[in-house]
């Protein structure tokens, strides 16, 4: 019902949804002033096998909406309404998914998130969704893994079209905590550099790293909080409580580039993020003097097999 009401806040910029065919894999995203990231983001997911992109542009001022509107496989809506009051974009995307994504495999990610999954170097996303269909699995989880440079995050300028992992290629291989949400049944994961650097004294305030970005969508479904959890609650059972392993992926989170300091200052002034933007307050305070997340325990990203060995993802029984 919230999504139904919030649909009035969306204005069409470019609607190519008539081109969506049965069985197409769809990607939904909300963005603001991310034009510099969009060329590589679109290429990455096109190469994986996404057929159509549906974006909500939250009043960008950098030309991102026009850039997206020029792409032949993209539909765009614009909103100048409050990101916070739309539950951080969830209501807008829930409406678009209700309208366009029924019976489609649907990927919901931000422009700084890159999905890796077992065999992603040799198998397209369609191979994964076909296996999930054959296994009667409706939702696929991916831990958010914060990536960062070695040294100051503002030392190397990011260029449009560049793979951000060329700069932000390091991650924390450990120090993650897991607990079960007793109401929704999803895992709650915290840790990594954002706990280590920004919330060392109050780790319970650190951002959640659990996500369920890939879902075989149905009109009865809805995201509750970002892609952290879904309704119906059974979609959150993406792990095995009895000692086995279910297949899962990782979202490589490339937030920490040289563009981040300006972005953090803008979002702090807008106050449109969770808990009065407490996360961005911590970013601004910590990064103003020493914008460096690397430490001697940091590990350089190689491929998905490395993440599987470290226990950050699993191929389950997909062979």
DRENDO-1510 file (C-alpha; in Angstrom, 1 decimal, always signed):
<recs>
REC; n; res; u; v; w
REC; 1; UNK; +0.0; +0.0; +0.0 .
REC; 2; UNK; +2.9; +2.4; +0.7 .
REC; 3; UNK; +4.3; +1.6; -2.7 .
REC; 4; UNK; +0.9; +2.2; -4.3 .
REC; 5; UNK; +0.6; +5.6; -2.7 .
REC; 6; UNK; +4.2; +6.6; -3.5 .
REC; 7; UNK; +3.8; +5.9; -7.3 .
REC; 8; UNK; +2.5; +9.4; -7.6 .
REC; 9; UNK; +6.0; +10.7; -6.8 .
REC; 10; UNK; +7.4; +9.1; -9.9 .
REC; 11; UNK; +7.5; +11.0; -13.3 .
REC; 12; UNK; +8.4; +9.1; -16.5 .
REC; 13; UNK; +11.6; +10.3; -18.2 .
REC; 14; UNK; +12.0; +7.4; -20.6 .
REC; 15; UNK; +9.7; +4.3; -20.7 .
REC; 16; UNK; +10.8; +1.4; -22.7 .
REC; 17; UNK; +9.1; -1.3; -20.6 .
REC; 18; UNK; +7.1; -2.4; -23.7 .
REC; 19; UNK; +10.4; -4.0; -24.9 .
REC; 20; UNK; +10.5; -6.3; -21.8 .
REC; 21; UNK; +10.0; -9.9; -23.0 .
REC; 22; UNK; +8.9; -12.9; -21.0 .
REC; 23; UNK; +11.9; -14.4; -19.2 .
REC; 24; UNK; +14.0; -11.2; -19.3 .
REC; 25; UNK; +16.3; -10.6; -16.3 .
REC; 26; UNK; +15.5; -7.1; -14.9 .
REC; 27; UNK; +17.7; -4.8; -12.8 .
REC; 28; UNK; +16.1; -2.1; -10.6 .
REC; 29; UNK; +18.1; +0.8; -9.0 .
REC; 30; UNK; +17.7; +4.1; -7.3 .
REC; 31; UNK; +20.4; +6.7; -7.9 .
REC; 32; UNK; +21.3; +10.3; -7.4 .
REC; 33; UNK; +24.3; +12.1; -9.1 .
REC; 34; UNK; +26.1; +8.8; -10.0 .
REC; 35; UNK; +26.6; +9.6; -13.7 .
REC; 36; UNK; +30.4; +9.0; -13.5 .
REC; 37; UNK; +29.7; +5.4; -12.3 .
REC; 38; UNK; +26.9; +4.5; -14.7 .
REC; 39; UNK; +28.9; +3.6; -17.9 .
REC; 40; UNK; +30.8; +0.8; -16.2 .
REC; 41; UNK; +27.8; -0.3; -14.1 .
REC; 42; UNK; +25.7; -0.7; -17.2 .
REC; 43; UNK; +28.5; -2.6; -19.0 .
REC; 44; UNK; +29.1; -4.9; -16.1 .
REC; 45; UNK; +25.5; -6.0; -15.8 .
REC; 46; UNK; +24.9; -6.1; -19.6 .
REC; 47; UNK; +27.9; -8.5; -19.8 .
REC; 48; UNK; +26.4; -10.7; -17.0 .
REC; 49; UNK; +23.1; -10.9; -19.0 .
REC; 50; UNK; +20.7; -8.3; -17.6 .
REC; 51; UNK; +18.1; -7.5; -20.4 .
REC; 52; UNK; +16.5; -4.3; -19.1 .
REC; 53; UNK; +17.3; -1.7; -16.5 .
REC; 54; UNK; +14.7; +0.3; -14.5 .
REC; 55; UNK; +16.0; +3.4; -12.7 .
REC; 56; UNK; +14.6; +5.9; -10.3 .
REC; 57; UNK; +16.6; +9.1; -10.5 .
REC; 58; UNK; +16.2; +11.1; -7.2 .
REC; 59; UNK; +16.6; +14.6; -8.6 .
REC; 60; UNK; +20.1; +14.4; -9.9 .
REC; 61; UNK; +21.9; +17.5; -11.0 .
REC; 62; UNK; +24.9; +15.9; -12.9 .
REC; 63; UNK; +23.0; +14.8; -16.0 .
REC; 64; UNK; +22.6; +11.2; -14.9 .
REC; 65; UNK; +18.9; +11.1; -15.8 .
REC; 66; UNK; +19.5; +12.3; -19.3 .
REC; 67; UNK; +22.4; +9.9; -19.7 .
REC; 68; UNK; +20.2; +7.0; -18.7 .
REC; 69; UNK; +17.3; +8.1; -20.9 .
REC; 70; UNK; +19.6; +7.8; -23.9 .
REC; 71; UNK; +20.3; +4.1; -23.3 .
REC; 72; UNK; +18.2; +1.8; -25.4 .
REC; 73; UNK; +17.8; -0.9; -22.7 .
REC; 74; UNK; +16.9; +1.5; -19.9 .
REC; 75; UNK; +13.7; +3.0; -18.5 .
REC; 76; UNK; +13.9; +5.9; -16.2 .
REC; 77; UNK; +11.6; +7.6; -13.7 .
REC; 78; UNK; +12.4; +10.8; -11.8 .
REC; 79; UNK; +11.4; +11.9; -8.4 .
REC; 80; UNK; +12.1; +15.1; -6.5 .
REC; 81; UNK; +10.3; +13.7; -3.4 .
REC; 82; UNK; +12.0; +12.7; -0.1 .
REC; 83; UNK; +14.3; +9.7; -0.4 .
REC; 84; UNK; +13.9; +9.2; +3.3 .
REC; 85; UNK; +10.1; +9.3; +3.3 .
REC; 86; UNK; +10.1; +6.7; +0.5 .
REC; 87; UNK; +11.9; +4.4; +3.0 .
REC; 88; UNK; +15.2; +5.2; +1.2 .
REC; 89; UNK; +13.8; +4.4; -2.3 .
REC; 90; UNK; +12.2; +1.1; -1.3 .
REC; 91; UNK; +8.7; +2.3; -1.9 .
REC; 92; UNK; +9.5; +3.5; -5.4 .
REC; 93; UNK; +11.2; +0.3; -6.4 .
REC; 94; UNK; +8.5; -1.9; -4.8 .
REC; 95; UNK; +5.9; -0.1; -7.0 .
REC; 96; UNK; +8.0; -0.5; -10.2 .
REC; 97; UNK; +8.6; -4.2; -9.4 .
REC; 98; UNK; +4.9; -4.7; -8.7 .
REC; 99; UNK; +4.1; -3.3; -12.1 .
REC; 100; UNK; +6.8; -4.6; -14.3 .
REC; 101; UNK; +8.7; -7.5; -12.6 .
REC; 102; UNK; +6.1; -10.2; -11.9 .
REC; 103; UNK; +7.5; -13.6; -12.8 .
REC; 104; UNK; +10.9; -12.1; -13.8 .
REC; 105; UNK; +14.2; -12.7; -12.1 .
REC; 106; UNK; +14.9; -9.3; -10.6 .
REC; 107; UNK; +18.2; -7.8; -9.4 .
REC; 108; UNK; +18.1; -4.8; -7.1 .
REC; 109; UNK; +21.5; -3.1; -6.6 .
REC; 110; UNK; +23.0; +0.3; -6.2 .
REC; 111; UNK; +25.4; +1.8; -8.9 .
REC; 112; UNK; +28.3; +1.0; -6.6 .
REC; 113; UNK; +27.4; -2.7; -6.1 .
REC; 114; UNK; +28.7; -5.5; -8.3 .
REC; 115; UNK; +27.4; -9.0; -8.0 .
REC; 116; UNK; +29.8; -11.9; -8.1 .
REC; 117; UNK; +28.5; -15.5; -7.7 .
REC; 118; UNK; +29.9; -19.0; -8.1 .
REC; 119; UNK; +31.3; -19.5; -11.6 .
REC; 120; UNK; +30.5; -15.9; -12.7 .
REC; 121; UNK; +33.7; -15.9; -14.7 .
REC; 122; UNK; +32.4; -18.6; -17.0 .
REC; 123; UNK; +28.6; -18.7; -16.5 .
REC; 124; UNK; +26.2; -15.8; -17.2 .
REC; 125; UNK; +23.5; -14.7; -14.8 .
REC; 126; UNK; +21.0; -16.8; -16.8 .
REC; 127; UNK; +22.8; -20.0; -15.9 .
REC; 128; UNK; +22.4; -19.1; -12.2 .
REC; 129; UNK; +18.7; -18.2; -12.5 .
REC; 130; UNK; +18.0; -21.4; -14.5 .
REC; 131; UNK; +19.6; -23.4; -11.8 .
REC; 132; UNK; +17.6; -21.6; -9.1 .
REC; 133; UNK; +14.4; -22.2; -11.0 .
REC; 134; UNK; +15.3; -25.9; -11.4 .
REC; 135; UNK; +16.0; -26.0; -7.6 .
REC; 136; UNK; +12.7; -24.2; -6.8 .
REC; 137; UNK; +14.7; -21.4; -5.1 .
REC; 138; UNK; +13.1; -18.0; -5.2 .
REC; 139; UNK; +15.7; -15.8; -3.6 .
REC; 140; UNK; +19.5; -15.6; -3.7 .
REC; 141; UNK; +21.6; -13.8; -1.0 .
REC; 142; UNK; +24.8; -11.9; -1.3 .
REC; 143; UNK; +26.9; -10.4; +1.5 .
REC; 144; UNK; +27.9; -6.8; +0.9 .
REC; 145; UNK; +31.7; -6.6; +0.9 .
REC; 146; UNK; +33.2; -3.2; +1.3 .
REC; 147; UNK; +36.1; -2.6; -1.2 .
REC; 148; UNK; +38.7; +0.2; -0.7 .
REC; 149; UNK; +42.1; +1.4; -2.1 .
REC; 150; UNK; +45.5; +0.8; -0.5 .
REC; 151; UNK; +46.2; +4.3; +0.9 .
REC; 152; UNK; +44.1; +7.4; +0.8 .
REC; 153; UNK; +40.8; +7.0; -0.9 .
REC; 154; UNK; +41.2; +10.3; -2.7 .
REC; 155; UNK; +44.7; +9.5; -4.0 .
REC; 156; UNK; +43.6; +8.2; -7.5 .
REC; 157; UNK; +40.9; +9.9; -9.4 .
REC; 158; UNK; +38.2; +7.6; -10.8 .
REC; 159; UNK; +37.3; +8.0; -14.5 .
REC; 160; UNK; +34.0; +7.3; -16.1 .
REC; 161; UNK; +33.9; +3.8; -17.6 .
REC; 162; UNK; +36.7; +2.5; -15.4 .
REC; 163; UNK; +36.4; -0.7; -13.4 .
REC; 164; UNK; +36.4; +0.7; -9.8 .
REC; 165; UNK; +38.1; -2.5; -8.6 .
REC; 166; UNK; +41.3; -1.2; -10.4 .
REC; 167; UNK; +41.4; +1.4; -7.6 .
REC; 168; UNK; +39.3; -0.1; -4.7 .
REC; 169; UNK; +40.6; -3.6; -4.8 .
REC; 170; UNK; +41.1; -4.5; -1.1 .
REC; 171; UNK; +38.7; -5.8; +1.5 .
REC; 172; UNK; +38.5; -7.2; +5.1 .
REC; 173; UNK; +38.6; -11.0; +5.0 .
REC; 174; UNK; +37.4; -11.3; +8.6 .
REC; 175; UNK; +35.9; -9.6; +11.6 .
REC; 176; UNK; +32.2; -10.2; +10.6 .
REC; 177; UNK; +29.4; -10.9; +13.0 .
REC; 178; UNK; +26.2; -12.8; +12.2 .
REC; 179; UNK; +22.9; -13.0; +14.0 .
REC; 180; UNK; +19.4; -14.0; +13.2 .
REC; 181; UNK; +16.6; -11.5; +13.1 .
REC; 182; UNK; +13.9; -13.1; +15.2 .
REC; 183; UNK; +11.0; -11.5; +13.4 .
REC; 184; UNK; +11.9; -11.6; +9.7 .
REC; 185; UNK; +14.1; -14.6; +9.9 .
REC; 186; UNK; +17.0; -13.1; +7.9 .
REC; 187; UNK; +20.6; -13.1; +8.9 .
REC; 188; UNK; +22.0; -9.7; +10.1 .
REC; 189; UNK; +25.7; -9.3; +9.2 .
REC; 190; UNK; +27.9; -6.5; +10.4 .
REC; 191; UNK; +31.7; -5.8; +10.3 .
REC; 192; UNK; +34.4; -5.0; +7.8 .
REC; 193; UNK; +36.1; -1.6; +7.4 .
REC; 194; UNK; +32.9; +0.4; +8.2 .
REC; 195; UNK; +32.8; -1.2; +11.7 .
REC; 196; UNK; +36.6; -1.3; +12.1 .
REC; 197; UNK; +37.1; +2.4; +11.2 .
REC; 198; UNK; +33.9; +4.2; +11.7 .
REC; 199; UNK; +32.1; +2.4; +14.5 .
REC; 200; UNK; +34.9; +0.7; +16.6 .
REC; 201; UNK; +33.3; +1.6; +19.9 .
REC; 202; UNK; +29.7; +1.1; +18.9 .
REC; 203; UNK; +29.7; -1.8; +16.4 .
REC; 204; UNK; +26.0; -2.4; +16.8 .
REC; 205; UNK; +25.5; +0.9; +14.9 .
REC; 206; UNK; +27.5; -0.2; +11.9 .
REC; 207; UNK; +25.7; -0.7; +8.5 .
REC; 208; UNK; +24.1; -4.1; +7.8 .
REC; 209; UNK; +25.9; -6.1; +5.2 .
REC; 210; UNK; +23.3; -8.8; +4.5 .
REC; 211; UNK; +21.4; -8.5; +1.2 .
REC; 212; UNK; +19.0; -10.5; -0.9 .
REC; 213; UNK; +19.5; -8.7; -4.3 .
REC; 214; UNK; +18.2; -11.5; -6.7 .
REC; 215; UNK; +14.6; -12.6; -6.4 .
REC; 216; UNK; +12.1; -14.4; -8.8 .
REC; 217; UNK; +9.6; -11.6; -8.3 .
REC; 218; UNK; +5.9; -11.9; -7.6 .
REC; 219; UNK; +3.4; -9.1; -7.1 .
REC; 220; UNK; +2.8; -10.4; -3.6 .
REC; 221; UNK; +6.4; -9.7; -2.6 .
REC; 222; UNK; +7.9; -6.5; -1.2 .
REC; 223; UNK; +11.3; -5.4; +0.2 .
REC; 224; UNK; +11.0; -4.1; +3.8 .
REC; 225; UNK; +14.3; -2.4; +4.3 .
REC; 226; UNK; +16.6; -1.9; +1.3 .
REC; 227; UNK; +17.4; -5.4; +0.1 .
REC; 228; UNK; +18.1; -6.6; +3.6 .
REC; 229; UNK; +14.8; -8.4; +4.1 .
REC; 230; UNK; +11.6; -9.3; +2.2 .
REC; 231; UNK; +8.0; -10.2; +2.7 .
REC; 232; UNK; +6.8; -12.9; +2.7 .
REC; 233; UNK; +9.3; -13.9; +5.4 .
REC; 234; UNK; +10.1; -17.3; +3.8 .
REC; 235; UNK; +12.1; -15.5; +1.2 .
REC; 236; UNK; +14.7; -14.5; +3.9 .
REC; 237; UNK; +15.6; -18.2; +4.5 .
REC; 238; UNK; +18.7; -18.0; +2.3 .
REC; 239; UNK; +20.9; -20.0; +4.7 .
REC; 240; UNK; +21.0; -23.5; +6.2 .
REC; 241; UNK; +20.6; -23.7; +9.9 .
REC; 242; UNK; +21.5; -27.4; +10.1 .
REC; 243; UNK; +25.2; -27.2; +9.1 .
REC; 244; UNK; +25.0; -27.3; +5.3 .
REC; 245; UNK; +25.6; -24.5; +2.9 .
REC; 246; UNK; +23.2; -22.8; +0.4 .
REC; 247; UNK; +24.6; -21.1; -2.7 .
REC; 248; UNK; +25.2; -17.4; -2.2 .
REC; 249; UNK; +27.1; -14.6; -3.8 .
REC; 250; UNK; +28.9; -11.3; -2.8 .
REC; 251; UNK; +28.1; -7.7; -3.7 .
REC; 252; UNK; +31.5; -6.0; -4.2 .
REC; 253; UNK; +30.7; -2.5; -2.7 .
REC; 254; UNK; +32.9; +0.1; -4.4 .
REC; 255; UNK; +31.7; +3.2; -2.4 .
REC; 256; UNK; +35.1; +4.3; -1.3 .
REC; 257; UNK; +36.6; +6.0; -4.3 .
REC; 258; UNK; +37.9; +9.6; -4.5 .
REC; 259; UNK; +34.3; +10.7; -5.3 .
REC; 260; UNK; +33.2; +9.6; -1.9 .
REC; 261; UNK; +34.3; +12.6; +0.3 .
REC; 262; UNK; +32.2; +15.0; -1.8 .
REC; 263; UNK; +29.3; +12.5; -1.9 .
REC; 264; UNK; +29.4; +12.0; +1.9 .
REC; 265; UNK; +29.3; +15.8; +2.5 .
REC; 266; UNK; +26.3; +16.2; +0.2 .
REC; 267; UNK; +24.4; +13.4; +1.8 .
REC; 268; UNK; +25.2; +14.6; +5.3 .
REC; 269; UNK; +23.7; +18.0; +4.4 .
REC; 270; UNK; +20.6; +16.5; +2.8 .
REC; 271; UNK; +19.9; +14.3; +5.9 .
REC; 272; UNK; +18.0; +11.8; +3.8 .
REC; 273; UNK; +19.6; +8.6; +5.1 .
REC; 274; UNK; +18.9; +6.2; +7.9 .
REC; 275; UNK; +19.0; +7.3; +11.6 .
REC; 276; UNK; +19.5; +11.0; +11.0 .
REC; 277; UNK; +22.4; +10.1; +8.7 .
REC; 278; UNK; +24.5; +8.8; +11.6 .
REC; 279; UNK; +26.5; +6.7; +9.1 .
REC; 280; UNK; +27.5; +9.8; +7.1 .
REC; 281; UNK; +28.3; +11.7; +10.2 .
REC; 282; UNK; +30.8; +9.0; +11.1 .
REC; 283; UNK; +32.3; +9.1; +7.6 .
REC; 284; UNK; +32.8; +12.8; +7.7 .
REC; 285; UNK; +34.4; +12.8; +11.1 .
REC; 286; UNK; +36.8; +10.0; +10.4 .
REC; 287; UNK; +37.8; +10.8; +6.9 .
REC; 288; UNK; +38.5; +14.5; +7.2 .
REC; 289; UNK; +42.0; +14.0; +8.6 .
REC; 290; UNK; +42.9; +10.4; +7.5 .
REC; 291; UNK; +40.9; +9.0; +4.5 .
REC; 292; UNK; +42.6; +5.6; +4.6 .
REC; 293; UNK; +40.8; +2.3; +5.3 .
REC; 294; UNK; +43.6; -0.1; +4.5 .
REC; 295; UNK; +45.3; -2.0; +7.3 .
REC; 296; UNK; +47.9; -4.8; +7.5 .
REC; 297; UNK; +45.1; -7.4; +7.5 .
REC; 298; UNK; +43.6; -6.2; +4.3 .
REC; 299; UNK; +43.4; -8.7; +1.4 .
REC; 300; UNK; +43.6; -8.0; -2.3 .
REC; 301; UNK; +40.6; -9.2; -4.3 .
REC; 302; UNK; +41.3; -11.9; -6.9 .
REC; 303; UNK; +38.1; -13.7; -7.8 .
REC; 304; UNK; +35.0; -15.5; -6.6 .
REC; 305; UNK; +36.9; -18.6; -5.7 .
REC; 306; UNK; +39.0; -16.6; -3.2 .
REC; 307; UNK; +35.8; -15.4; -1.5 .
REC; 308; UNK; +34.5; -19.0; -1.3 .
REC; 309; UNK; +37.7; -20.2; +0.3 .
REC; 310; UNK; +37.4; -17.4; +2.9 .
REC; 311; UNK; +33.8; -18.4; +3.6 .
REC; 312; UNK; +32.2; -15.2; +2.3 .
REC; 313; UNK; +30.2; -17.0; -0.3 .
REC; 314; UNK; +29.2; -20.5; -1.2 .
REC; 315; UNK; +28.4; -22.5; -4.4 .
REC; 316; UNK; +26.3; -24.9; -2.3 .
REC; 317; UNK; +25.3; -27.9; -4.5 .
REC; 318; UNK; +25.6; -25.9; -7.8 .
REC; 319; UNK; +28.4; -27.6; -9.6 .
</recs>
